[in-house]
């Protein structure tokens, strides 16, 4: 199983998730992904390219009705019950922090954006 590695600030390092040998490393992963309600559109996009990804709403409530908010404790319980078999993709810093403390797989979108910006700055002419 591809287990996310934590950066020194406690968040997932992007390379631990997405950078492995092969053109589409995310297709080789054995765990499923879920997104919080802030990123519901991302779940659809990921499914379109072959990534098994659901919304937290579907995973907890069994439907895609994003008008019904799933509380963070319910998402956290789902992740704990999955015992590392689910990775949360979120922009919610508090929820990502709970995952970090509990050593649960989590990708915080802001960390990926920041890593991309830093890499771009490092390679700029």
Backbone as a printed PyTorch tensor [residue, N CA C, xyz], in Angstrom:
tensor([[[  0.8460,  -1.1740,   0.0000],
         [  0.0000,   0.0000,   0.0000],
         [  0.8890,   1.2340,   0.0000]],

        [[  0.5380,   2.2160,  -0.7750],
         [  1.2560,   3.4800,  -0.8300],
         [  0.8620,   4.3080,   0.3800]],

        [[  1.7200,   4.3690,   1.3560],
         [  1.4140,   5.1020,   2.5920],
         [  2.0080,   6.4970,   2.4750]],

        [[  1.2100,   7.5450,   2.6510],
         [  1.7310,   8.8970,   2.5500],
         [  2.8290,   9.1560,   3.5750]],

        [[  3.8260,   9.9140,   3.1550],
         [  4.8830,  10.3070,   4.0630],
         [  4.5810,  11.7100,   4.5510]],

        [[  4.8340,  11.9640,   5.8240],
         [  4.5550,  13.2760,   6.3780],
         [  5.7630,  14.1840,   6.2150]],

        [[  5.5010,  15.4070,   5.8220],
         [  6.5410,  16.4170,   5.7260],
         [  6.8770,  16.9070,   7.1280]],

        [[  7.8810,  17.7310,   7.2270],
         [  8.2920,  18.2100,   8.5460],
         [  7.2150,  19.0550,   9.2060]],

        [[  6.3270,  19.6680,   8.4180],
         [  5.2500,  20.4570,   9.0110],
         [  4.0350,  19.6020,   9.3450]],

        [[  4.1300,  18.2870,   9.1070],
         [  3.0540,  17.3890,   9.4800],
         [  2.0760,  17.0790,   8.3700]],

        [[  2.2070,  17.7140,   7.2210],
         [  1.2830,  17.4470,   6.1320],
         [  1.9160,  16.4870,   5.1320]],

        [[  1.0970,  15.9040,   4.3070],
         [  1.5540,  14.9070,   3.3450],
         [  2.4260,  15.5590,   2.2870]],

        [[  3.5500,  14.9240,   1.9910],
         [  4.3860,  15.4240,   0.9120],
         [  3.7950,  14.9510,  -0.4120]],

        [[  3.6860,  15.8340,  -1.3860],
         [  3.0710,  15.4620,  -2.6610],
         [  3.7700,  14.2950,  -3.3400]],

        [[  5.0890,  14.2330,  -3.2720],
         [  5.7970,  13.1670,  -3.9620],
         [  5.4660,  11.7970,  -3.3910]],

        [[  5.0740,  11.7260,  -2.1410],
         [  4.7390,  10.4440,  -1.5310],
         [  3.4890,   9.8500,  -2.1510]],

        [[  2.6300,  10.6810,  -2.7000],
         [  1.3770,  10.2080,  -3.2560],
         [  1.4530,  10.0580,  -4.7610]],

        [[  1.9300,  11.0710,  -5.4540],
         [  1.7620,  11.1270,  -6.8850],
         [  3.0040,  10.8160,  -7.7090]],

        [[  4.1710,  10.8470,  -7.1550],
         [  5.3620,  10.6780,  -7.9670],
         [  5.9720,   9.3060,  -7.6960]],

        [[  5.7150,   8.4130,  -8.6190],
         [  6.3170,   7.0840,  -8.6320],
         [  6.6120,   6.7660, -10.0850]],

        [[  7.2940,   5.6770, -10.3500],
         [  7.5820,   5.3340, -11.7300],
         [  6.3060,   5.0430, -12.4990]],

        [[  6.3130,   5.3470, -13.7780],
         [  5.1440,   5.1050, -14.6190],
         [  4.4470,   6.3970, -14.9700]],

        [[  3.6850,   6.3710, -16.0350],
         [  3.0240,   7.5740, -16.5110],
         [  1.8810,   8.0100, -15.6120]],

        [[  1.1410,   7.0670, -15.0550],
         [ -0.0200,   7.3700, -14.2350],
         [  0.0820,   6.6390, -12.9050]],

        [[  0.9480,   7.1040, -12.0130],
         [  1.1610,   6.3800, -10.7650],
         [ -0.0870,   6.2500,  -9.9180]],

        [[ -1.0150,   7.1980, -10.0250],
         [ -2.2130,   7.1410,  -9.1910],
         [ -3.0990,   5.9740,  -9.5760]],

        [[ -2.9480,   5.4420, -10.7800],
         [ -3.7440,   4.2890, -11.1820],
         [ -3.2300,   2.9990, -10.5580]],

        [[ -1.9980,   3.0140, -10.0290],
         [ -1.3940,   1.8240,  -9.4460],
         [ -1.6660,   1.6980,  -7.9490]],

        [[ -2.2350,   2.7070,  -7.3380],
         [ -2.4370,   2.7110,  -5.9000],
         [ -3.5150,   1.7150,  -5.5060]],

        [[ -3.3630,   1.1260,  -4.3330],
         [ -4.3230,   0.1250,  -3.8790],
         [ -5.3860,   0.7070,  -2.9530]],

        [[ -5.2280,   1.9340,  -2.5080],
         [ -6.2180,   2.5090,  -1.6050],
         [ -7.1970,   3.3800,  -2.3780]],

        [[ -8.3470,   3.6070,  -1.7880],
         [ -9.3660,   4.4830,  -2.3680],
         [ -9.2050,   5.8880,  -1.8130]],

        [[ -9.7370,   6.8320,  -2.5620],
         [ -9.6930,   8.2180,  -2.1380],
         [-11.1060,   8.7360,  -1.9070]],

        [[-11.2420,   9.6620,  -0.9620],
         [-12.4850,  10.4040,  -0.8060],
         [-12.1260,  11.8790,  -0.7040]],

        [[-13.0450,  12.7110,  -1.1490],
         [-12.8600,  14.1570,  -1.0240],
         [-13.9040,  14.6930,  -0.0610]],

        [[-13.5640,  15.7780,   0.6200],
         [-14.5740,  16.4170,   1.4580],
         [-15.5250,  17.2030,   0.5600]],

        [[-16.5380,  17.7730,   1.1480],
         [-17.5690,  18.4340,   0.3470],
         [-17.0760,  19.6810,  -0.3650]],

        [[-15.9970,  20.2640,   0.0920],
         [-15.4380,  21.4290,  -0.5880],
         [-14.8640,  21.0680,  -1.9560]],

        [[-14.5490,  19.8040,  -2.1690],
         [-13.8830,  19.3700,  -3.4020],
         [-14.6930,  18.3320,  -4.1760]],

        [[-16.0100,  18.3730,  -4.0650],
         [-16.8600,  17.3700,  -4.7090],
         [-16.6090,  17.2780,  -6.2110]],

        [[-16.3710,  18.3950,  -6.8750],
         [-16.1040,  18.3780,  -8.3140],
         [-14.8290,  17.6260,  -8.6570]],

        [[-13.8630,  17.6470,  -7.7620],
         [-12.6130,  16.9380,  -7.9890],
         [-12.8400,  15.4300,  -8.0460]],

        [[-13.7530,  14.9220,  -7.2400],
         [-14.0480,  13.4800,  -7.2530],
         [-14.4970,  13.0470,  -8.6470]],

        [[-15.3590,  13.8340,  -9.2590],
         [-15.8260,  13.5070, -10.6220],
         [-14.6640,  13.5020, -11.6040]],

        [[-13.8160,  14.5160, -11.5240],
         [-12.6760,  14.5940, -12.4380],
         [-11.7260,  13.4130, -12.2540]],

        [[-11.4710,  13.0350, -11.0160],
         [-10.5830,  11.9030, -10.7570],
         [-11.1830,  10.6010, -11.2800]],

        [[-12.4740,  10.4090, -11.0810],
         [-13.1350,   9.2020, -11.6020],
         [-13.0260,   9.1310, -13.1180]],

        [[-13.1000,  10.2790, -13.7960],
         [-13.0090,  10.3160, -15.2540],
         [-11.6670,   9.8280, -15.7700]],

        [[-10.6180,   9.9270, -14.9530],
         [ -9.2920,   9.4490, -15.3810],
         [ -8.9190,   8.1290, -14.7110]],

        [[ -9.9000,   7.4720, -14.0950],
         [ -9.6740,   6.1270, -13.5780],
         [ -9.3040,   6.0030, -12.1220]],

        [[ -9.3570,   7.0860, -11.3680],
         [ -9.0490,   7.0280,  -9.9370],
         [-10.3330,   6.7230,  -9.1770]],

        [[-10.2830,   5.7210,  -8.3110],
         [-11.4480,   5.3780,  -7.4930],
         [-11.5900,   6.4180,  -6.3930]],

        [[-12.5480,   7.3130,  -6.5640],
         [-12.7010,   8.4370,  -5.6350],
         [-14.1750,   8.7470,  -5.4490]],

        [[-14.5830,   8.8690,  -4.1960],
         [-15.9520,   9.2410,  -3.8490],
         [-15.9290,  10.5100,  -3.0210]],

        [[-17.0900,  11.1080,  -2.8730],
         [-17.2270,  12.2290,  -1.9510],
         [-17.4730,  11.6760,  -0.5530]],

        [[-17.1530,  12.4690,   0.4380],
         [-17.4490,  12.0680,   1.8140],
         [-18.9460,  11.8800,   1.9870]],

        [[-19.7290,  12.6970,   1.2830],
         [-21.1850,  12.5730,   1.3640],
         [-21.6320,  11.1840,   0.9340]],

        [[-21.1070,  10.7170,  -0.1890],
         [-21.4970,   9.3880,  -0.6780],
         [-20.9840,   8.2920,   0.2520]],

        [[-19.7640,   8.4520,   0.7300],
         [-19.1730,   7.4260,   1.5910],
         [-19.9080,   7.2990,   2.9230]],

        [[-20.3830,   8.4130,   3.4660],
         [-21.0420,   8.3940,   4.7700],
         [-22.5520,   8.2100,   4.6420]],

        [[-23.1570,   8.9620,   3.7080],
         [-24.6240,   8.9620,   3.6090],
         [-25.1680,   8.0760,   2.4850]],

        [[-24.2990,   7.6530,   1.5730],
         [-24.7310,   6.7770,   0.4820],
         [-25.3450,   7.5060,  -0.6970]],

        [[-25.2130,   8.8480,  -0.7370],
         [-25.7300,   9.5990,  -1.8840],
         [-24.8110,  10.7830,  -2.1600]],

        [[-25.0360,  11.4510,  -3.2640],
         [-24.1910,  12.5780,  -3.6670],
         [-24.8410,  13.9360,  -3.3760]],

        [[-25.8210,  13.9930,  -2.5020],
         [-26.5240,  15.2420,  -2.1940],
         [-25.6280,  16.1270,  -1.3340]],

        [[-24.8980,  17.0250,  -1.9920],
         [-23.9480,  17.8650,  -1.2660],
         [-24.6260,  18.9780,  -0.4640]],

        [[-25.9350,  19.0910,  -0.5680],
         [-26.6330,  20.0900,   0.2460],
         [-26.7070,  19.6510,   1.7090]],

        [[-26.4930,  18.3680,   1.9530],
         [-26.4600,  17.8390,   3.3190],
         [-24.9930,  17.7130,   3.7200]],

        [[-24.5620,  18.5210,   4.6630],
         [-23.1570,  18.5160,   5.0850],
         [-22.8760,  17.3420,   6.0150]],

        [[-21.7960,  16.6690,   5.7600],
         [-21.3390,  15.5990,   6.6470],
         [-20.3640,  16.2330,   7.6340]],

        [[-20.6310,  16.1520,   8.9240],
         [-19.7410,  16.7620,   9.9130],
         [-18.3470,  16.1200,   9.8950]],

        [[-17.3360,  16.9340,  10.1710],
         [-15.9580,  16.4330,  10.1930],
         [-15.7870,  15.1910,  11.0590]],

        [[-16.4040,  15.1220,  12.2580],
         [-16.2320,  13.9100,  13.0650],
         [-16.7140,  12.6310,  12.3510]],

        [[-17.7480,  12.7490,  11.5170],
         [-18.2180,  11.5830,  10.7580],
         [-17.2080,  11.1740,   9.6960]],

        [[-16.6110,  12.1560,   9.0250],
         [-15.5710,  11.8560,   8.0270],
         [-14.3750,  11.2250,   8.7220]],

        [[-13.9870,  11.7850,   9.8520],
         [-12.8520,  11.2620,  10.6130],
         [-13.1130,   9.8220,  11.0540]],

        [[-14.3250,   9.5440,  11.5430],
         [-14.6720,   8.1820,  11.9580],
         [-14.5880,   7.2160,  10.7750]],

        [[-15.0680,   7.6350,   9.6170],
         [-14.9990,   6.8130,   8.4120],
         [-13.5460,   6.4750,   8.0780]],

        [[-12.6760,   7.4690,   8.1540],
         [-11.2590,   7.2420,   7.8610],
         [-10.6250,   6.2920,   8.8770]],

        [[-10.9400,   6.4790,  10.1570],
         [-10.4070,   5.5850,  11.1850],
         [-10.8960,   4.1580,  10.9840]],

        [[-12.1920,   4.0010,  10.6700],
         [-12.7470,   2.6680,  10.4400],
         [-12.1130,   1.9840,   9.2310]],

        [[-11.6790,   2.7780,   8.2480],
         [-11.0480,   2.2230,   7.0470],
         [ -9.6130,   1.7830,   7.3120]],

        [[ -9.0690,   2.1500,   8.4450],
         [ -7.7340,   1.7100,   8.8820],
         [ -6.6640,   1.8820,   7.7960]],

        [[ -6.6310,   3.0740,   7.2000],
         [ -5.5950,   3.3580,   6.2050],
         [ -5.9910,   2.9970,   4.7830]],

        [[ -7.1650,   2.4380,   4.5740],
         [ -7.6060,   2.0590,   3.2340],
         [ -8.2240,   3.1930,   2.4470]],

        [[ -8.4370,   4.3270,   3.0880],
         [ -8.9720,   5.5130,   2.4270],
         [ -8.0010,   6.6640,   2.6220]],

        [[ -7.8330,   7.4500,   1.5750],
         [ -7.0720,   8.6920,   1.6920],
         [ -8.0380,   9.8400,   1.5080]],

        [[ -8.0240,  10.7780,   2.4280],
         [ -8.8570,  11.9680,   2.3260],
         [ -8.1160,  13.0310,   1.5340]],

        [[ -8.7980,  13.6220,   0.5550],
         [ -8.2910,  14.7810,  -0.1740],
         [ -9.1480,  15.9560,   0.2800]],

        [[ -8.5130,  16.9730,   0.8370],
         [ -9.2740,  18.0500,   1.4650],
         [ -8.5780,  19.3930,   1.3280]],

        [[ -9.3420,  20.4500,   1.4780],
         [ -8.7760,  21.7850,   1.6180],
         [ -9.0220,  22.3060,   3.0350]],

        [[ -9.5890,  21.4690,   3.8770],
         [ -9.9290,  21.8180,   5.2580],
         [ -8.7130,  21.5610,   6.1580]],

        [[ -8.0680,  22.6300,   6.5860],
         [ -6.8460,  22.4910,   7.3870],
         [ -7.0980,  21.8100,   8.7240]],

        [[ -8.2420,  22.0850,   9.3460],
         [ -8.5460,  21.4460,  10.6250],
         [ -8.6970,  19.9370,  10.4500]],

        [[ -9.4600,  19.5240,   9.4600],
         [ -9.6640,  18.0960,   9.2160],
         [ -8.3410,  17.4200,   8.8510]],

        [[ -7.5300,  18.0770,   8.0440],
         [ -6.2040,  17.5370,   7.7060],
         [ -5.3500,  17.3990,   8.9630]],

        [[ -5.4680,  18.3600,   9.8780],
         [ -4.7200,  18.2890,  11.1360],
         [ -5.1490,  17.1100,  11.9900]],

        [[ -6.4500,  16.8420,  12.0490],
         [ -6.9400,  15.6650,  12.7910],
         [ -6.3520,  14.3860,  12.1980]],

        [[ -6.3350,  14.3320,  10.8790],
         [ -5.7810,  13.1450,  10.2130],
         [ -4.2960,  12.9940,  10.5280]],

        [[ -3.5720,  14.1110,  10.5120],
         [ -2.1370,  14.0690,  10.7950],
         [ -1.8840,  13.5160,  12.1880]],

        [[ -2.6170,  14.0260,  13.1670],
         [ -2.4370,  13.5870,  14.5540],
         [ -2.7520,  12.1060,  14.7020]],

        [[ -3.7610,  11.6220,  13.9890],
         [ -4.1630,  10.2110,  14.0790],
         [ -3.4080,   9.3220,  13.0920]],

        [[ -2.4660,   9.8890,  12.3520],
         [ -1.6730,   9.1520,  11.3560],
         [ -2.5660,   8.4890,  10.3040]],

        [[ -3.5490,   9.2580,   9.8180],
         [ -4.4400,   8.7760,   8.7670],
         [ -4.0410,   9.4110,   7.4390]],

        [[ -4.1110,   8.6650,   6.3450],
         [ -3.7170,   9.2010,   5.0380],
         [ -4.5800,  10.4000,   4.6480]],

        [[ -3.9280,  11.4940,   4.2970],
         [ -4.6350,  12.7220,   3.9480],
         [ -3.7780,  13.5530,   3.0090]],

        [[ -4.4000,  14.1200,   2.0000],
         [ -3.7360,  15.0500,   1.0880],
         [ -4.4200,  16.3970,   1.2760]],

        [[ -3.6710,  17.3840,   1.7420],
         [ -4.2170,  18.7290,   1.8760],
         [ -3.8530,  19.4930,   0.6080]],

        [[ -4.8520,  19.9430,  -0.1320],
         [ -4.6600,  20.5460,  -1.4460],
         [ -3.6920,  21.7280,  -1.3870]],

        [[ -3.7760,  22.5350,  -0.3610],
         [ -2.8980,  23.6930,  -0.2610],
         [ -1.4310,  23.2910,  -0.2660]],

        [[ -1.1080,  22.1280,   0.3090],
         [  0.2780,  21.6600,   0.3290],
         [  0.7590,  21.3130,  -1.0760]],

        [[ -0.1270,  20.7260,  -1.8800],
         [  0.2320,  20.4000,  -3.2630],
         [  0.4640,  21.6620,  -4.0770]],

        [[ -0.3910,  22.6610,  -3.8800],
         [ -0.2450,  23.9260,  -4.6000],
         [  1.0640,  24.6030,  -4.2050]],

        [[  1.3330,  24.6550,  -2.9150],
         [  2.5630,  25.2810,  -2.4450],
         [  3.7940,  24.5470,  -2.9760]],

        [[  3.7730,  23.2350,  -2.9790],
         [  4.8970,  22.4540,  -3.5060],
         [  5.1020,  22.7430,  -4.9910]],

        [[  4.0140,  22.8580,  -5.7330],
         [  4.1200,  23.1760,  -7.1620],
         [  4.7350,  24.5600,  -7.3590]],

        [[  4.2820,  25.5290,  -6.5950],
         [  4.8170,  26.8850,  -6.7110],
         [  6.3050,  26.9000,  -6.3860]],

        [[  6.6890,  26.1960,  -5.3450],
         [  8.1180,  26.1560,  -4.9670],
         [  8.9550,  25.4800,  -6.0390]],

        [[  8.4480,  24.3700,  -6.6120],
         [  9.1810,  23.6860,  -7.6940],
         [  9.3050,  24.6050,  -8.8990]],

        [[  8.2270,  25.3200,  -9.2270],
         [  8.2510,  26.2420, -10.3680],
         [  9.2570,  27.3650, -10.1410]],

        [[  9.3260,  27.8640,  -8.9300],
         [ 10.2760,  28.9310,  -8.6100],
         [ 11.7070,  28.4220,  -8.7030]],

        [[ 11.9220,  27.1650,  -8.3070],
         [ 13.2620,  26.5790,  -8.3440],
         [ 13.7550,  26.3590,  -9.7660]],

        [[ 12.8350,  26.1300, -10.7080],
         [ 13.2210,  25.8330, -12.0910],
         [ 13.0880,  27.0420, -13.0130]],

        [[ 12.6430,  28.1850, -12.4580],
         [ 12.4810,  29.3960, -13.2830],
         [ 13.8510,  29.8880, -13.7290]],

        [[ 13.9150,  30.4030, -14.9720],
         [ 15.2140,  30.9040, -15.4880],
         [ 15.7110,  32.1090, -14.7470]]])
